[in-house]
């Protein structure tokens, strides 16, 4: 996720090692690109920190040096008129060039733009084309490597299910992937839970939240009687019935050595619910989601502060607390859909109108600087003297893009507490070994600046509600909500509705070419999985709105060092609703 700005140049070790890595990866590298990389990654940050030049001037100089060594290395230039800013994963340097569009085939460019022009006016050599191109089999293999499809039984012995099936997939830009996703059916209550989690500064927080949050929500919805039974079984040392039926993918990772610790913390959570004695029938989904989000974030913070049984648990807890993640979780039952969102992941409902067309109904709001009500909320929590610094350059304290998140204690704790916790690590533990790069945001005067309180929206299920799309911001950076619903709806129905072709500025040859491409689009999609279908179009759609196989192949073949400059981690889950069970609403 594009999170961190040009602050925190404690990454100099990484910057020094990178050129050696490039040398071993590409034998054709000459001295000049390596020198450019040293200048852009090491010398310029020192100049910035020493002379305190303006951020705008610094980024301009930095971007120009990157243009030089990208051209020397690969002949590829990022776009110089980006829609947003972009950062390299884990590098606290903000660079222009979000959603860079480049084409490798003349037929895939819009407006007659040639491939050479899209690549900075330089044609790739045969060897370079081979390095940046995959064939169709390879493309499909890469895109489908992490896809998942699960059918949900219509009746589980207790109640009918509002979900028929779900399909999910991920595609990484960072190494390792910083996104996570989860899905589980509530066994002690009603409904199914789905979550998408977008990590930043590392993957640790997203990993922990994806493993724990759904359990907190499910426990909070249980009645006190059910919780008393769980506690009695634990005290007697008897097997405890499962609270959730998880739907795991074979490629999912988990904190195995933290699993027992997480179970103990979950038990403490339900013991406190029993002590309070409220909500004898369990919390409603909205109440449970709100309480679980806040409580888990509090637990993440406290676990990093207290002594733990082993150095491994302690270092893991600190790693989770200092990294961060956003989260979007949906609870779906026959009554409707509750969506709890913290950050800039997104939930969109696909609605099929009476005429067969598709429309998108947003079920979440992005918590970033584009959300004016969110800006007002953040500024109201701090003195008027900080109005211009709390959110600057569209980022929290000029650094963080989402305005709500789990973890990220660098934006929540006092400076003194941060130093104390980091000093509590064993002297032999290196922060770099934990993939942690601690820094202090500028203008850090009145913390906390960040919280994980979710915004919860409810939608009553209707017969025309066909599916729900959850996605990390890497998906929504590339395609809009309406386009995503259109793609999934056409994938579901097999009917492709297309706008008329305008004859403005087009000759007959160009119109014929467009119609030919549209006829290809009207054929059955190659992906059975709708999530994969979304990712394919997110990465392979050209400026003219058409899927370009050559462009897609080039995007997939980008080396790790360049991939994060052109795309973000993408995670998406498509939930197909059992809308036949929904009751029609009277007008």
N, C-alpha and C positions, 0 to 999 in steps of 0.2 A: 504494500500500500504506500502511496506517496504521502509521507508524513512529515519528514524532518527537513529542516532548512539548512542553511549554510553554517549554523553554529555547531560547536562541539568538534573541533578538529583534533580530537584525541585519537583519530583513526590514522595517524601518520604511519604507523607500522604497516597497516593495510595498504596505504598508498605506495610505500616503498617496495612492498613485495609484489604488487600487481604487475609492474613492468617485466619482472623475471618470469611471471606466469605467462604473459603474452609472448615472450621470447620462445618459451618451450612449446606454446600452442601453435605459433605461426613461424615457420622457419624463414619466411621471406621478409621478416621484419628487419628494417634497417635502423641505423642509429637515430635518425631524425624523429621518427614517431615516438621512440622511447624517450627522447629528450623532451618532446612535447608533453608526454604524459607526466614526466617529472615536474615540468613547469606547472601544468594544470592541476595536478593532484597534490603537490607538496609545496612548491615555492609560492604559488598564488595564495593559498590559505594563510601562509605565514605573513605575506604582505598585507592581507586583509586584517588579520588579527593585530599586526603591529601598527599599521598606519590608520586603521579604522576608517577606511574609505567607505563610501555609501554602498549599501547592499545592491542597489540597482547597477552601479558602475562595476562592482565586483562580479556580478552575475554576467554582465555583458562581456567583460574580459575573459571570464571563465568559459563562457559559451564559445567565444571565438577560438580559443585555444583547443577546445574539444572538436570544433569543426575541422581544424587543421589536422589533428591526428586521426580523426575518423576517415578523412579523405585519404590520408597516407596509408592507413591500414586497409580499409575496405572499399573506398570509393563511395561511401554512403553518407549522406548528409541528412540530419534531422531537419524538419521543417523550421523555417526561421520566423514563422508567424503562428505560434501555437495558440490553442484555445485556452490552455491552462499551463501552470508550471508543472515540472516533473522532477522527481528525484531518483537517484540510483538507490537500490535497496541497501539499507544500513549505512549509506553514506549521507552525512548531514549536509549535503551540498545541493541546493535547489538549482535545477537547470531548465532553461526553456525547452519546450518540445514535447508536450503531452499529446498522445494520440497521433504520433507522426505517421503520415500517410505516404507510402512510397510504393511505386508500381514497378514490376520487372517485365512487363509485357505491354506493348503499345495498345493492344486491344482492351486492356483493363483500365486505362486512364480515361478520365472524363475530359470533355472539352478539347479533345485532340492532343492532350499533353503526352509527350513521348516518354518511354521508359528512361532514356538518357537524361531527359530533363528532370524526371522525378528523382533520379539518383545524383543530382547535383551537376548534370551536364556531362557526366563521364560514363561511358559504357563499361560494363564489367567484362573482364576477360573470361575465356572459357573455363579456366580453373575456378575463378571466383563465382561464376554462375553455378558450377557444380557444388561449391561449398554452400551456396545459399538456396538450393533447390532440392525438394523431395518429390518423388513421384507420387501418384495417387494412392498407391498401397501404403507407402510410408506415411503420408498425410493422415489417412484413416487410422492407421495403427497408433500414431501419436495422439490424435484427438480422442480416440476411444479407450485409451489405456486406463483411465480412472473413472469410466462411466459406471453407473449403478442403476438398476431398475428393480423395484420391489412392488409386488402386488399385495394389497391389504385385504384380508378376508372380509366379506361383506357383513358377516356376523361372527363375533368371537366368543359366543356362549353367554355374553352378558348384555350386549347391546349392538345395534347396527352401527356401521362405520360410515362416516361422512367422506372418507377418502377411499378411492378405488385403487390407486397406485401412485407411486412417485418415481421420478427419474432425476438423477443428479450427475454432475460431472465437475471436474476441476482441470484447469490448465495453468501451470506455474510460469511466472516470469522471474521470481526470486528463486534462489537456491540456498536452502530448501524453501518450499512453498510456505508462505505465511498465512494462507487461508485455511480454514477448517469448516466442516459442516457436520450436522448431527440430525438424526431422526429416531423417534421412539414412540411406541404406543403406551399410553398410561394403563397399567394393569389394575391398579386399585381405585382409579376414578375413570371418567370418560374422556375420550378425545385422543388425538395424536399430536405430537410436538415435532416441529421442524425448526432447525436453526442454521444460520450462516454467520460465520465469524471471520472478520478480516483483521489480521494482525499487523502491527507496525513496530519497527525497531527490533524485529525478531519474531519468531513463531511461538515463543513459550507461553505468553498470555492467552493467545487464541487456542492453543492446545488445552490448557487447563480449563478455560471457560467452556469449551466444547464438550469436555468430559463431565463437567460438574453442574452446569446451569440447569439443564433439563431435569436432573434429579432434584434440585432445590425446588423447582416449580411443582413437580409431581408431589413431593412431600408436603408442600404448603397447601395443596388442594385436598389432602387426605383428612378424614374426620379424626377427632381426638381419640375415638374408640379404636380406630385402625392404628393410630400411632402408639397407643398404649399396648396393643398387641405386638407391634414391632419391638417395643422396648422390653416387654416381658420375654419374648423369644431370645433377644440378645442377652438378657441377664441369665437366662437358663442355658445359654450356650447351644441353643437349637437352631436349625436352619431357618433363615429369614426369607419369606417370600419376596420375589422380585417386585420392585416398584415400577420398573419400566422394561419393556421388551425393545431392546436396541436393534437397529438395523445397520450393521457395520459393513463397510466395504473391506475387501481383502487387503487393500493397500492402506487402510487407516492405521495410524500410529497411536500409541497411548503411553502415558507415564506409568509403566508397570510398577516401578519401585515406589511410586507415590500413591498407588491405588488404595492400600490399607490406610494410609494417612487421610486420604480423601473420604474414605468410608467413616473413619472416626469423626471427622469434622461434620459429615452429614448427620451422624448420630447426635452430636452436640446441637445441631440445628433443630432436630425434631424434639429433643429434650427441652429446649427453650420454648418451643411451641406448646408443649405439654404444661410447662410451668406457668405460662401466661394464661392458659385455660380459655382463651378466646376462640371464636370460630369453631364451635363444637361440631359442625357439619363440614368443616373445611372451608378454606377461602374460595371465593369465586376465581375463575381463570385470570381476570384482570387484577384482582388483589394479589393473587399468588405470584403473578409475573412481576408486578411492581416490587413486592417484598423480596422475592428471590434475587432479582437483579441487584438491588441495593445491598442485600445481605452478603451475597457472594463477593461483591467488590470490597466490602468491609473485611471479610475473611481473608481475601488476598492481601490486603494491607496489613492486617494483624499478624498473619503467618510469617511475613517477612521481618517482623519486629521481635518476635519472641524466640527463645531458645528452642531448638528442635532436637530430635533424638540422634540425628546423624548430620555430618557435613553435607552429604548429598541432598538431603531434604532441605537443609538451610539454603544451600546455593540455588536449588531449584525454586524455592519460595521467593528468593530475592530476584532471580531471573524473571519469574512470572510477574512480580510487582513492578519492576522497572521497565519491562516492555509493556505493550498495550494492545487492545483490540476493540473493535466495534462489534455489535451483535444485533441481529434481527431474528426474532423467534416468533413463530406462529403456532397457536393452539387451535386445532380444527375439530369441531364436533358438530352434531346435527343442529345445534342451536345457531351456530355461526362461527366466525373466525375472529380471534383476538390476535393482534400483532403488537408485540412489544419491541420497540426499536431504540437503540442507543448508538448514535454515530451516523455513518453514511452508507450502510447497507440499505437495501430497499426491498419492499414487498409490493407486488402489483397483481391485481386480480384480473383475469381474462374473462370478459363478458361477451356472450354471443347474442346479438340483437335479433329481433324478429325477422329481419330481412337476410339474416345469415352473416352479416358483417361482424367484425370484432372491434371491441373497444376496451381500453385499459382504465381500471379504477385503482388509483393509488391507495394503498393501505398503510403507508408510512410516509414520514417527512424526513428529508435529509437534515442532519444536524451539522450544518457547516455555515460558512459566512454568507452563502446565498439565501439563507433562511432568515428573514428580517426579525421574526419573533424570537428566534434563537439568539440572534445578536443582542436584542434588547434584554433577554433573560441573563445573558452572561455579563453585560455591562452593568446591569442593575445590582449585581452582587459585589461590586467593587467601587471604590471612591471615584467621584467625578474626575479627579486628577489623572486617573488611569484610563479614561475613556478612549484615548487614541492609541494606547499601547496594549490593552487587553486583547484586542483583535486588530492586528496590523498586517497588511499585505494578504488579507483573506485567511490568516492563520492565527490560532491562539498563541499569543505572545510572539507572533511572527514566526512560529515554528510548526505548530501542529494543525493539520487541516480539520479533523473532526472536532466538534466542540463538546462531545460526550464520549466517554470510553471507559472500559475496564482497565485496571492497572494504571500505568503511567503515573506512578507516585512522584515522579519528578515535577509534576504539575499539581500535586496534592499535598505533599508533606512540606514541612518547614525545611530550610536549608540545614539546620542543626540536626534534625531527625534523619535526613538523608545521609549526612556524613557519619552519624553514629551507627546506622545500620550497616553501611558499607565497611566501616572499620571493624565491625563485629565478625566479619569473615576471617577465616584463618589467614595468617600472614602469607602463606604459600599460594593462596588462591588468586589468580590473575583475572581481572574483569574481562580481559580479551578472551580468556578461555571459556567464559560464560556467554560469549557473544554479546557482552554488554558494553555500551559506550556511554558512561555517565556524563552528564553535562548539566549546567544550570541555565535555564531559559533566561533571556534578557528581561529586564523590568519585572523581576520576580519579587513583588512587594507585599501582596496580601493573599497568600495561598489559603485555601485551595482554589484553583482556577478551573478545575475539571471535576466531573462526577459521572456516575454510571446510571443515574436515574432514567428509566425508560419512558418514552412517550407511547401510550397504549391507545390503539384505535380498535373499534369493534365494528364488524359488519355482519348483519343477519344474512344467512345463506338463502339464496333465491334459485329457482330452477335455471335461470339463464347464466348463473355463475359456473363456469366450466373448469377453470384451473387457476392455481396460484403460483406465481413466480417469485422465488426468493433469490437474490443475487448480491454478491459483493460489489463494491464500487468499480472494480475492474471491468465488469460487464456493462455497467451503466455509463462508463466513460466512452464506450464504443457505440452503443446503440441506446435509443430512447425507449421509454416504457411502451409507447404505442407500437413501435416497430417490433419489440420483443413479443408483445401479445399477438401481433399479426403473424409473426413467424411461427409461434407455437400453435396458434389457431389454425393456420393453413396446414401445418404438420399434422394436426389432429384430424381435421376434416378432409384433407386432401384436395380442397378447393382453394385456388389461388386467385384472389381478387386483385387486379392491377389497374392503376390509374391510366387514363388515355395517354398516348404518346403525343407530346407537343411537337409541332412542326417548326417551332421557332429555332432559327439558326442551325437547322439540320437539312442536309441534302438527302436524296433518296438512298444513297449508299449507307449513310449513317443510320437512317431510319430502319433500313433492312437489317443492319447489324444489331440494333437494339431489339428488334422483334425476334431475331434469332436467339439472342441471349434470354429473352423472356420465355421463349418456347422451351429452352433448357430448364429454366426455373420452374415451369409448370409441370415438369416431369416429377415423378415420385422422388422425394429426398433420399439421399444415400444413407442418412442416419436414422435408425429406428428409435434412438434415444433423443427426446426433444431437447434435453440439456446440451447434448453434443451439437445438435442442430443450431442452438443459440450461439454456442462458442464458435462454431464454424463461420457463421455469418458475422459475428462480432469482429473476428480477426481478418476475414477475407472480403468484406464488402468494400468496394471502391468508392471514390467520391461521387459516382453517378448512382449509387445505391444498389449496384448489382454485385452478385457474388463472383469474384475473380479467382479461379483456381491457382493461377500463377502467383498472385499476390498472397494468397493464403499459404502456399508452399514457402514463399520467401519469408513470411512472418514466422513460420514454425522453425525455419532453419537458422534464425539469428543465433549467433553464439551467446553464451551466458553473459558475457561482458557487455553485450549490446542490447539484449532482450529487454532489460528493465527500462531502457531509454525509449522503447517503442510501445510497450504494453505493460499492464499490471497483472498480478495474479487474478484469475477469474474463477469464481465458484458460483454455481447456480443449481437450484433445485426446483423442479416443476412438479407441483402436487395436483393430481387430477381428482376433481371433486365428484362425489356421488350425488349430483344435483337432482336426480330423480326423487331423492328422499326429502328434498327441501319443499316446504309448504309454500304454495303461491301466496303472494301478499296482495291483500285487497287494497285497491286504490282508494 
